[in-house]
Amino acid sequence: MGADAAASFIVPFEAACEDDFPRIGGKCASLARMIAQGVRVPAGFAVATDAYALHLRSNGLEATIRDRLSRIVLDDVDDEEKLSHEIRDAIVIQPMPAAVEQSIRDAYRRMSPDGQLPVAVRSSATAEDLPDASFAGQQDTYLWVVGEDAVVEKVKACWASLFNARAISYRAENGLGQIDVLMSVGVQKMVNASAAGVAMTLDPINGDRTKIVIDSAFGLGEPVVSGEITPDNFVVEKVLLQVIKQRISEKDFELVADRAARRTVERVIAPERRTLPSLTNAQVLAVARLAKSLERSMGCPQDVEWAIDADLPEDENLVALQSRPETVWSQKKKQTTAVYETGIAGVLGTLLAPVQAKR
């Protein structure tokens, strides 16, 4: 394995270009695009799909996976779970190709010379974040990973998560194939989030594109994304950027870092803090501006993950963690069929039509 080939396993986010996107997966490509547009994104690198593909070619691993996949009965949950588990074990047990492992270690050391930087290790499949299939939450992400040994271990765990039972079913239902989908992994500086959440550039309840809807909670955003907590909810009018509605929920825990233990923990929130807003009005509008700008630059409604980094200055602490196309309302065709009313409603409609047209 030459130096050039080994270097191809790693793609720093800030150096990624369009040619790299097919081999760094949807999530990492999204991060690279945002950085190129000047959006504040935590630093990191992608372990390209070339690394995963080489791992599959080692010691007959791909043949083992194909064999287990061929035996899965998709409607049999127990069977699917059992064979899925066997595939994931095979991927994790298999030693990583030496050149891939060394590339990951070298890239992490460049980010963290003392080897103590906490990072998030995030799956980024090639079929992820497509305009018509978000793939959201199908594979694993690991937070607050510290040290190169741990990073190497979690990269393999992300590869293996491509074959959890949920992801296998999702790909089968969406006709995405199984072994054809490749996995890149993002390794990204961890955010010490005072608050985090998601922002949709349309109303997810009714598809209203004049609204930006923000869900937010204290700490890291995973409890919001996974639905483990009822978040604060803010609705912002998109053109004027005004908060037109907010609902502050009682939030009884937050996901935060335990630096000594090198992991994240759920921390109980003190009663007097539970019903406080997780964002100030200025922060709500900053998140809305970020989401609106991403919708404009990406060319379609977006589902944006963001965080407020407590370690950064106040005017620089909003960071974007992901931006993917919204896939529910964006796929609905506009209503084009005329609706004709009868009786008095129809008469009133006809009489009022010219008036309404002038408004």
C-alpha positions in Angstrom: 0.0 0.0 0.0 1.6 3.2 -1.2 1.6 6.5 0.7 -0.9 8.1 -1.8 -3.3 5.2 -1.4 -3.1 5.3 2.3 -3.7 9.1 2.3 -6.9 8.5 0.3 -8.5 6.9 3.3 -8.7 10.2 5.1 -10.4 13.4 3.8 -10.3 16.5 6.0 -13.7 18.2 6.0 -12.1 21.5 5.0 -10.3 20.0 2.1 -13.1 17.9 0.6 -14.3 18.8 -2.8 -17.2 17.5 -5.1 -15.0 14.7 -6.3 -14.7 13.4 -2.8 -18.4 13.5 -1.9 -19.3 10.0 -3.3 -16.8 8.4 -1.0 -17.4 10.3 2.2 -21.1 9.7 2.6 -24.1 12.1 2.9 -23.3 13.4 6.4 -19.7 14.2 5.8 -20.4 15.7 2.4 -23.0 17.9 4.1 -20.4 19.1 6.6 -17.9 19.8 3.9 -20.4 21.8 1.9 -21.3 23.9 4.9 -17.6 24.6 5.6 -17.1 25.7 2.0 -20.0 28.1 2.4 -18.5 29.7 5.5 -20.8 28.0 8.0 -19.2 27.4 11.4 -18.8 23.6 11.7 -16.6 21.7 14.2 -13.3 20.5 12.6 -12.8 16.9 11.6 -12.1 14.4 8.9 -13.9 11.6 7.0 -12.6 8.1 6.9 -13.5 7.4 3.3 -15.5 4.5 1.9 -12.2 3.2 0.4 -11.2 2.2 4.0 -14.5 0.3 4.6 -14.3 -1.4 1.2 -10.7 -2.6 1.9 -11.9 -3.9 5.3 -14.6 -5.9 3.6 -12.2 -7.4 1.1 -10.0 -8.7 3.9 -10.1 -12.4 4.9 -13.3 -13.2 3.2 -15.4 -10.8 5.2 -17.6 -9.7 2.3 -18.4 -13.4 1.5 -19.5 -13.9 5.1 -21.7 -10.9 5.0 -23.3 -11.9 1.7 -24.0 -15.4 3.1 -25.8 -14.0 6.2 -27.8 -11.5 4.1 -28.9 -14.2 1.7 -30.4 -16.1 4.7 -32.3 -13.2 6.3 -36.1 -13.5 6.2 -37.1 -9.8 6.4 -40.5 -10.5 7.9 -39.0 -12.6 10.7 -37.8 -10.1 13.3 -36.0 -12.7 15.4 -34.2 -14.1 12.4 -33.3 -10.7 11.1 -31.9 -9.7 14.5 -29.8 -12.9 14.9 -28.2 -12.7 11.4 -27.7 -9.0 11.7 -25.8 -9.6 15.0 -23.6 -12.2 13.3 -22.7 -9.7 10.5 -21.8 -6.9 13.0 -19.7 -9.3 15.1 -17.8 -10.4 12.0 -17.0 -6.7 11.0 -15.9 -5.7 14.5 -13.8 -8.9 15.2 -11.9 -8.6 11.9 -8.6 -6.7 12.4 -8.7 -3.4 10.5 -6.2 -3.3 7.6 -2.9 -1.9 8.9 -2.8 1.0 6.4 -6.3 2.1 7.3 -5.7 2.0 11.0 -2.5 3.9 10.7 -4.2 6.6 8.6 -6.9 7.0 11.2 -4.4 7.3 14.0 -2.3 9.8 12.1 -5.3 11.9 11.3 -6.5 12.0 14.9 -3.0 12.9 16.1 -3.0 15.9 13.7 -6.2 17.0 15.4 -5.0 16.2 18.9 -1.2 16.1 19.4 -1.7 15.1 23.1 -4.3 12.5 22.2 -6.9 13.9 24.6 -9.3 15.7 22.3 -12.9 14.4 22.7 -14.5 13.7 19.3 -17.7 12.4 17.9 -17.4 9.4 15.6 -20.4 9.5 13.2 -21.6 7.1 10.6 -22.0 8.6 7.1 -23.4 6.0 4.6 -23.3 6.6 0.8 -27.1 6.3 0.7 -27.6 8.8 3.5 -29.4 12.1 3.3 -30.8 11.6 -0.2 -33.5 14.0 -1.3 -36.1 11.2 -1.0 -34.7 9.1 1.8 -33.0 10.7 4.8 -31.6 7.5 6.3 -31.6 9.5 9.6 -30.8 7.5 12.7 -30.3 4.2 10.9 -26.6 3.9 11.9 -24.7 4.6 15.0 -22.9 7.7 16.3 -20.6 7.7 19.3 -20.0 10.8 21.4 -17.1 12.0 23.5 -14.6 9.5 22.2 -11.1 10.2 23.5 -7.8 8.7 22.3 -6.7 7.1 19.1 -7.4 3.5 20.2 -11.0 4.4 21.0 -11.4 6.2 17.7 -10.2 3.2 15.7 -12.6 1.0 17.7 -15.6 3.2 17.1 -14.9 3.5 13.4 -15.3 -0.2 13.1 -18.4 0.0 15.3 -19.9 2.5 12.8 -19.1 0.3 9.9 -20.8 -2.6 11.7 -23.9 -0.5 12.4 -24.5 -0.4 8.6 -25.9 -3.9 9.2 -28.1 -3.4 12.3 -31.6 -4.9 11.8 -33.2 -1.5 11.5 -30.9 -0.4 8.7 -31.2 -3.7 6.8 -35.0 -3.3 6.8 -34.9 0.3 5.8 -32.7 -0.4 2.8 -34.9 -3.3 1.8 -38.0 -1.2 2.0 -36.5 1.6 0.0 -34.8 -0.6 -2.7 -31.3 0.7 -1.8 -29.5 -2.7 -1.9 -27.4 -4.0 1.0 -23.8 -4.7 0.2 -23.8 -1.9 -2.4 -24.2 0.8 0.2 -20.8 1.8 1.6 -19.9 3.5 4.8 -17.8 6.5 5.5 -17.2 7.7 9.1 -16.8 11.2 10.3 -14.5 12.0 13.2 -15.3 15.5 14.5 -14.3 17.7 17.4 -16.9 17.3 20.1 -19.1 20.2 21.0 -19.5 21.2 24.7 -23.2 22.1 24.1 -25.1 24.3 26.5 -28.1 23.8 24.3 -28.8 21.9 21.0 -31.5 20.7 18.8 -33.0 20.6 15.3 -34.4 23.3 13.0 -36.8 22.6 10.2 -37.2 25.2 7.4 -40.9 24.3 7.1 -43.5 23.4 9.6 -43.3 19.6 10.0 -47.0 19.5 11.1 -48.5 21.0 7.9 -45.6 21.6 5.5 -45.9 25.5 5.8 -42.7 26.8 4.2 -43.2 30.3 5.6 -42.2 29.0 9.0 -39.0 27.8 10.7 -39.6 25.4 13.5 -36.9 24.8 16.2 -36.8 22.1 18.8 -34.3 22.7 21.6 -33.1 21.4 24.9 -30.2 21.9 27.4 -27.0 20.0 26.7 -26.3 17.8 23.7 -28.9 17.4 21.1 -29.2 13.6 21.0 -32.2 13.4 23.4 -34.0 15.8 21.1 -33.2 13.9 17.9 -34.1 10.6 19.4 -37.3 11.8 21.0 -36.2 10.9 24.6 -37.1 14.4 25.8 -39.9 16.8 25.1 -38.0 19.9 23.8 -38.8 23.6 23.8 -40.5 24.5 20.6 -40.1 27.8 18.8 -41.9 28.9 15.6 -40.2 31.7 13.6 -41.8 33.5 10.7 -39.3 33.0 7.9 -39.3 36.3 6.0 -39.4 38.7 8.9 -37.5 36.4 11.3 -39.8 37.0 14.2 -40.7 34.5 16.9 -44.4 34.0 16.6 -45.0 31.1 19.0 -43.0 29.3 21.6 -43.7 26.4 24.0 -41.3 25.9 26.9 -41.4 22.3 28.2 -40.3 20.9 31.5 -37.0 19.3 30.8 -35.9 17.0 33.6 -32.5 15.9 32.3 -29.7 16.9 29.9 -27.0 14.9 28.2 -23.6 16.4 29.1 -20.0 15.3 29.1 -18.3 13.6 32.1 -14.8 14.6 31.3 -13.2 12.4 34.0 -15.0 9.3 32.8 -14.5 10.2 29.1 -18.2 9.7 28.2 -21.5 11.4 28.2 -24.0 11.1 31.0 -27.6 12.1 31.7 -27.6 14.8 34.4 -30.8 15.6 36.3 -31.7 19.3 35.9 -32.4 21.2 39.0 -36.2 21.9 39.5 -35.8 25.7 39.3 -34.1 25.4 35.9 -36.4 22.8 34.2 -39.0 25.3 32.9 -36.5 27.9 31.8 -36.1 28.4 28.0 -33.1 26.5 26.6 -32.5 29.4 24.2 -32.6 33.1 24.5 -34.6 35.0 21.9 -31.4 36.1 20.2 -30.2 32.5 20.0 -33.6 31.4 18.5 -33.2 34.0 15.8 -29.6 33.0 15.2 -30.6 29.4 14.7 -33.4 30.5 12.4 -31.0 32.6 10.3 -28.6 29.7 10.1 -31.4 27.3 8.9 -32.8 29.9 6.4 -29.3 30.4 4.9 -28.8 26.7 4.6 -32.1 26.2 2.9 -31.2 29.0 0.4 -27.7 27.6 -0.3 -28.8 23.9 -0.5 -31.8 24.8 -2.7 -34.5 22.9 -0.8 -36.1 22.7 2.7 -33.6 21.5 5.3 -33.5 19.6 8.5 -30.6 21.2 10.5 -28.9 19.9 13.6 -27.1 22.6 15.5 -25.6 23.3 18.9 -24.5 26.3 21.1 -20.9 25.6 22.1 -20.2 26.7 25.7 -16.5 26.8 25.0 -16.7 29.4 22.2 -17.3 33.2 22.5 -21.0 34.3 22.5 -21.0 35.7 19.0 -19.3 32.6 17.6 -20.9 29.8 19.5 -23.6 28.6 17.2 -22.3 25.6 15.2 -24.0 23.5 12.5 -23.7 19.7 13.0 -25.7 18.5 10.0 -28.0 19.7 7.3 -30.0 17.3 5.3 -32.9 17.7 2.8 -36.4 17.5 4.4 -37.9 14.3 2.9 -41.6 14.3 4.0 -43.3 17.5 2.8 -40.8 18.1 0.1 -41.9 15.0 -1.7 -45.6 15.9 -1.7 -46.9 17.1 -5.0 -48.6 20.5 -4.9 -52.4 20.3 -5.1 -53.3 21.1 -8.7 -56.8 19.7 -8.8 -59.5 22.5 -8.8 -62.1 22.1 -6.1 -65.6 23.3 -7.1 -68.0 24.1 -4.3 -71.8 23.9 -4.7 -74.7 25.8 -3.2 -74.3 29.1 -1.3 -70.6 28.4 -0.7 -70.0 28.2 -4.4 -72.0 31.4 -5.1 -70.1 33.3 -2.4 -66.8 32.0 -3.6 -67.6 33.2 -7.1 -68.7 36.6 -5.9 -65.7 37.1 -3.6 -63.1 35.8 -6.0 -62.4 39.2 -7.7 -62.1 40.8 -4.2 -59.8 38.2 -2.9 -57.7 38.4 -6.1 -57.1 42.1 -5.4 -55.8 41.6 -1.9 
